[in-house]
């Protein structure tokens, strides 16, 4: 037999032995997550605001956070470039032209802003903002869209009461009340 054939037989045998070992004992990937690790990622907030944490923020405070951590991706005052536009677009959903989907024109629930920003922003440091910073950024973005006033204080109670312009533009998910 050639060296090449011997090598193929050895590699095949090793692959079979490895597959049998994995099948018998499982893949042995990682470890079981601790309850604390799971809790750190179990932070979803639904449209009803269930699970919103303590904290608060104003548009003015949000502007400070936005300028420090968001403007590089979302542009001056949420205008977009290089990433998603956050402000404007009201009235563009119906019609023949492509809609401008922003927080102010498209998103149906203000609580979704909190949920998304807390879990995914800033892009390069997701989950790094405090609850107060997230409430403040949400207040700033909502204020730029003309949805909340400049002196509004957003917290767990007030955020879930914010009525978004496109709230009735979606078919409600049966688990959540309208």
Long-range contacts (C-beta under 8 A, 24 or more apart in sequence): 40-127, 43-115, 43-118, 43-119, 44-115, 44-119, 45-111, 45-112, 45-114, 45-115, 45-118, 46-111, 46-115, 46-175, 46-176, 47-108, 47-109, 47-111, 47-112, 47-173, 47-176, 48-111, 48-160, 48-176, 48-177, 49-111, 49-156, 49-159, 49-160, 52-111, 52-114, 52-155, 52-156, 52-159, 52-160, 53-131, 53-156, 54-131, 54-155, 54-156, 55-130, 55-131, 55-132, 55-134, 55-135, 55-155, 55-156, 56-132, 56-135, 56-153, 56-154, 56-155, 57-132, 57-133, 57-134, 57-135, 57-136, 57-137, 57-138, 57-139, 57-153, 57-154, 57-155, 58-136, 58-139, 58-151, 58-152, 58-153, 58-154, 59-136, 59-139, 59-140, 59-142, 59-143, 59-144, 59-148, 59-150, 59-151, 59-152, 60-140, 60-150, 61-132, 61-133, 61-136, 61-139, 61-140, 62-135, 62-136, 62-137, 62-138, 62-139, 62-140, 62-141, 62-143, 63-140, 64-136, 65-129, 65-133, 65-136, 65-137, 65-140, 66-137, 66-140, 66-141, 69-121, 69-122, 69-125, 69-129, 70-121, 70-122, 70-137, 73-122, 73-123, 77-144, 78-102, 78-103, 78-141, 78-144, 78-145, 83-123, 86-141, 86-144, 86-145, 87-141, 87-144, 87-145, 88-145, 90-145, 90-146, 90-165, 93-166, 93-169, 102-145, 103-141, 103-142, 103-145, 104-141, 104-142, 104-144, 104-145, 104-146, 104-147, 104-164, 104-165, 105-145, 105-165, 105-166, 106-166, 106-169, 107-164, 107-166, 108-164, 108-166, 108-167, 108-169, 108-170, 109-164, 109-167, 110-138, 110-142, 110-147, 110-159, 110-160, 110-162, 110-164, 111-159, 111-160, 113-138, 113-141, 113-142, 114-138, 114-159, 135-159
